[in-house]
Amino acid sequence: MEPFKFNSKKEVIAAAIQFVEEKARYTTDPLSSPKAMSDMLRLRIGDREREVFCVVYLDSQHSLINVEELFYGTIDGAAVYPREVAKSALAHNAAAVCLGHNHPSGVADPSAADKQITGRLKDAMALLDIRVLDHIIVGPKDTYSFAENGLI
């Protein structure tokens, strides 16, 4: 059997992301731990040069339905609209979501704006009976979990 051949680092990363997401989609193991979410999001958006806001859609057993990059921003911010997150979560028939975005600056600590949008999204999703399990900020070297730090 011949090994896979990739032309660039981006192709390797894309293949790894696809593998992780496919494995999560077809396994019975739930993606409910901050570590599992952090690992997946770090692969997907950890090396981006601008902010990317993702939503991980989960079923009632916290198994992966889909991962979607909903909003793109600049090097230090992205506009996030709760209406669009709610619309997409309903379209995926999600029972729960995990939010994630990257900090290209390298510092994974949440800003005041990160805390504010997390609260707004949690409140909006609660009206639709969709749980926000976590919001993970991905830096190039580390991650920050709102759930692990008692902010969700």
Sequence and secondary structure as in RCSB ss.txt:
>XXXX:A:sequence
MEPFKFNSKKEVIAAAIQFVEEKARYTTDPLSSPKAMSDMLRLRIGDREREVFCVVYLDSQHSLINVEELFYGTI
DGAAVYPREVAKSALAHNAAAVCLGHNHPSGVADPSAADKQITGRLKDAMALLDIRVLDHIIVGPKDTYSFAENG
LI
>XXXX:A:secstr
      SSHHHHHHHHHHHHHHHHHTSS    SHHHHHHHHHHHHTT SS EEEEEEE TT  EEEEEEEEE  S
S     HHHHHHHHHHTT SEEEEEEE TTS  S  HHHHHHHHHHHHHHHHTT EEEEEEEE SS EEETTTTT
  
